[in-house]
Amino acid sequence: MVKYCLWILAEIVVIASDIPEVIGTTFGLNILFNIPVWVRVSLTGLSTLLLLGLQRYGARKLEIPIAMLVFVMAECFFREMSYVKPQASGVVKGMFVPKLNGQGAIGDAIAFLGALVMPHNIFLHSALVLSRKVPNSVRGVNDACRYFLIESGIALFVAFLINIVVVSVSAAVCTADNISSANQKRCNDLNLNSVSFLLLNMLGKSSKALYVVALLASGQSSTITGTSAGQFIMQGFLNLHMKKWVRNIMTRCIAITPSLIVSIIGGSQGVGRLIIIASVRIY
């Protein structure tokens, strides 16, 4: 009975973590194509399943496209930062002496932390460690633990840098001296869709294109890891022996259902609110 309760809790975490990732990709598709929200959500799930098909060739083959997507995302955001050129002293000061100003700032900060906390990655990393060939000796295990620590440290450091860039770009654009009243209104009610128009008006077309590419790369890489974690959770707790593609479809359908329902009922506005709610609940 205990393992079933733990499985349900773990699946809830996967679903809550998956919601912002799926919706982020749908907003990227919305900027590129004028199609209904539920179609975009469905396309996100389908593309994730296609990329997960690489699992049949081994875990390493799936890690390569994820790393490439993260690299593309980082490159796009760093280029955005080169356009904005935020004050370096202000960025460093904000890292160590943060301030929250404005209505709803605390809720946004909690949602931001919730978007960074990915509890399901504990299961994912454990499963990936087991997929490595580690020598059956004390020295081999110690070396493997050291390499895994370095690998995790590098990944977290890259994520740390990307988040600094994202916050710095947003802050620099919304506090610019030449910002118009229309763009200031967008800053007061900022969402994934309005950011693209804000960047377009402030920095030009190339900035908007970089944002769209970064949004798609971020959402797609995150949904892949979320779905992979979900299938390892299902396999570990329930001890289900089935083909990987069947587990992938089951996990993807379970995780994408809330986003699909909200997109059909609430449209773009509904899924935008769902991001904040899901991120706050995770934290």
C-alpha positions in Angstrom: 0.0 0.0 0.0 2.9 2.4 0.9 4.5 2.0 -2.5 1.3 2.8 -4.3 0.9 6.0 -2.3 4.5 6.9 -3.0 4.0 6.2 -6.7 0.9 8.5 -6.8 2.8 11.3 -5.1 5.7 10.9 -7.4 3.4 11.0 -10.5 1.7 14.1 -9.2 5.1 15.8 -8.9 5.9 14.7 -12.5 2.6 16.1 -13.8 3.0 19.4 -11.9 6.6 19.8 -13.2 5.6 18.9 -16.7 2.8 21.5 -16.9 5.1 24.6 -17.2 7.3 22.7 -19.7 4.5 21.7 -22.0 2.8 25.1 -21.8 6.2 26.9 -22.5 6.5 24.9 -25.7 2.9 25.6 -26.7 3.5 29.4 -26.3 6.6 29.0 -28.6 4.4 27.3 -31.2 1.8 30.0 -30.8 4.3 32.7 -31.7 5.2 30.7 -34.8 1.9 29.3 -35.9 -1.7 30.5 -35.4 -3.3 27.2 -34.3 -5.6 26.3 -31.4 -4.0 25.8 -28.0 -5.1 22.1 -27.7 -3.4 21.3 -31.0 -0.2 22.9 -29.8 -0.3 20.8 -26.6 -0.9 17.7 -28.6 2.0 18.5 -30.9 4.3 19.0 -27.9 3.4 15.5 -26.6 3.9 13.9 -30.0 7.3 15.5 -30.6 8.4 14.4 -27.1 7.4 10.8 -27.9 9.3 10.9 -31.2 12.5 12.0 -29.5 12.0 9.4 -26.7 12.2 6.8 -29.4 16.0 7.3 -29.3 15.9 5.3 -26.0 15.9 2.1 -28.0 19.5 2.9 -28.9 20.6 3.5 -25.3 20.4 6.2 -22.7 23.4 8.0 -24.1 21.7 8.5 -27.4 18.9 10.3 -25.7 21.2 12.5 -23.6 22.9 13.9 -26.7 19.8 15.7 -28.2 18.9 17.0 -24.7 22.4 18.4 -24.2 22.1 20.0 -27.7 18.7 21.6 -26.8 20.1 23.0 -23.6 23.1 24.4 -25.5 20.8 26.1 -28.0 18.7 27.5 -25.2 21.7 28.9 -23.4 23.1 30.4 -26.6 19.9 32.2 -27.4 19.5 33.6 -23.9 23.1 34.8 -23.8 22.7 36.5 -27.1 19.6 38.2 -25.7 21.8 39.4 -22.8 24.4 40.8 -25.3 21.6 42.9 -26.8 20.3 44.2 -23.5 23.7 44.7 -21.8 22.5 44.8 -18.2 24.6 46.6 -15.6 27.1 44.0 -14.3 27.3 45.5 -10.8 23.5 45.4 -10.5 23.4 41.7 -11.6 26.1 40.7 -9.0 24.4 42.8 -6.3 21.0 41.2 -7.1 22.5 37.7 -6.7 23.6 38.4 -3.1 21.1 41.1 -2.0 17.8 40.3 -3.7 14.8 42.6 -3.4 11.1 42.0 -4.1 9.2 45.0 -5.4 5.7 45.3 -6.7 2.3 43.6 -6.2 2.5 39.8 -6.6 6.3 39.7 -6.4 6.4 37.1 -3.6 4.1 34.8 -5.5 6.2 35.2 -8.7 9.4 34.4 -6.7 7.8 31.3 -5.2 6.7 30.2 -8.7 10.2 30.9 -10.0 11.7 28.6 -7.3 9.1 26.0 -8.0 10.1 26.1 -11.7 13.7 25.3 -10.7 12.9 22.5 -8.2 12.5 19.3 -10.1 12.0 16.5 -7.5 11.4 13.8 -10.2 15.0 14.3 -11.3 16.1 12.3 -8.2 14.5 9.2 -9.8 15.8 10.1 -13.2 19.4 10.6 -12.1 19.3 7.4 -10.1 18.1 5.4 -13.1 20.7 7.0 -15.4 23.5 6.1 -12.9 22.4 2.5 -13.0 22.6 2.6 -16.8 26.4 3.3 -16.6 29.0 0.6 -16.7 30.8 0.9 -13.4 33.7 -1.5 -12.4 32.7 -3.9 -9.6 35.3 -2.6 -7.2 35.7 -0.1 -4.4 37.9 2.1 -6.5 35.6 1.9 -9.5 32.5 2.8 -7.4 34.4 5.8 -5.8 35.6 7.0 -9.2 32.0 6.7 -10.6 30.6 8.7 -7.6 33.2 11.4 -8.2 32.4 11.7 -11.9 28.6 11.7 -11.2 29.2 14.5 -8.7 31.1 16.6 -11.3 28.5 15.9 -13.9 25.7 17.0 -11.7 27.7 20.1 -10.6 28.3 21.2 -14.2 24.6 20.7 -15.1 23.5 22.8 -12.0 26.0 25.5 -12.7 24.9 25.8 -16.3 21.2 26.0 -15.1 22.3 28.7 -12.6 23.9 30.8 -15.3 20.9 30.5 -17.6 18.5 31.6 -14.9 20.7 34.6 -14.1 20.6 35.6 -17.7 16.8 35.2 -18.0 16.2 37.3 -14.9 18.7 39.9 -15.9 17.3 40.3 -19.4 13.7 40.7 -18.1 14.8 43.2 -15.5 16.9 45.3 -17.9 14.2 45.5 -20.5 11.4 46.4 -18.1 13.5 49.1 -16.4 15.0 50.7 -19.5 14.8 54.5 -19.7 13.3 54.5 -23.2 10.5 52.1 -22.5 7.1 53.2 -23.8 3.9 53.2 -21.8 2.5 50.2 -23.9 5.6 48.2 -23.2 5.5 49.1 -19.5 2.0 47.7 -19.4 3.3 44.4 -20.8 6.0 44.4 -18.1 3.3 44.8 -15.4 1.4 41.8 -16.8 4.3 39.7 -18.2 3.6 36.2 -19.6 5.3 34.0 -22.1 3.3 35.4 -25.0 3.7 39.1 -24.2 7.5 38.7 -23.7 8.0 38.1 -27.4 6.2 41.3 -28.4 8.1 43.2 -25.6 11.4 42.0 -27.0 10.4 42.7 -30.5 9.5 46.3 -29.7 12.6 46.9 -27.5 15.3 44.9 -29.2 14.1 44.0 -32.7 13.1 41.0 -34.7 16.2 38.9 -34.1 15.6 39.1 -30.3 12.1 37.7 -30.7 13.3 34.9 -32.9 16.0 34.0 -30.3 13.4 34.0 -27.6 11.1 31.6 -29.6 14.0 29.2 -30.3 15.0 29.3 -26.6 11.4 28.7 -25.5 11.0 25.7 -27.7 14.4 24.2 -26.8 13.8 24.7 -23.1 10.3 23.2 -23.2 11.2 20.2 -25.3 14.3 19.2 -23.3 12.4 19.5 -20.1 9.5 17.4 -21.3 11.8 14.7 -22.4 13.4 14.4 -19.0 10.1 14.6 -17.3 8.6 11.8 -19.3 11.8 9.7 -18.8 11.5 10.2 -15.1 7.9 9.2 -15.2 8.5 5.9 -16.9 11.3 5.1 -14.4 9.0 5.9 -11.5 6.3 3.7 -12.9 8.7 0.8 -13.6 10.3 1.1 -10.1 7.2 1.4 -7.9 4.9 -0.9 -9.9 7.5 -3.2 -11.3 5.7 -3.2 -14.7 7.4 -5.2 -17.4 6.3 -3.7 -20.7 7.9 -2.3 -23.8 9.5 1.2 -23.4 7.3 2.8 -26.1 4.2 1.6 -24.2 5.5 3.1 -21.0 6.4 6.3 -22.8 2.9 6.7 -24.2 1.3 5.9 -20.8 3.5 8.4 -18.9 3.1 11.1 -21.6 -0.7 10.7 -21.6 -0.9 10.9 -17.8 1.4 14.0 -17.6 -0.1 15.9 -20.5 -3.8 15.4 -19.6 -4.1 18.5 -17.2 -2.5 20.8 -19.7 -4.8 19.5 -22.5 -8.0 19.9 -20.4 -7.1 23.4 -19.3 -6.1 24.4 -22.9 -9.5 23.2 -24.2 -11.5 24.9 -21.5 -9.5 28.0 -20.6 -7.5 28.7 -23.8 -4.3 30.7 -23.7 -5.2 32.7 -20.6 -6.1 29.5 -18.7 -2.8 27.7 -19.5 -0.9 30.9 -18.6 -2.4 30.8 -15.1 -1.8 27.1 -14.9 2.0 27.7 -15.1 2.1 29.8 -12.0 -0.3 27.5 -10.0 1.8 24.4 -10.9 5.1 26.0 -10.1 3.9 27.3 -6.7 2.5 23.9 -5.8 5.8 22.2 -6.6 7.7 24.5 -4.2 
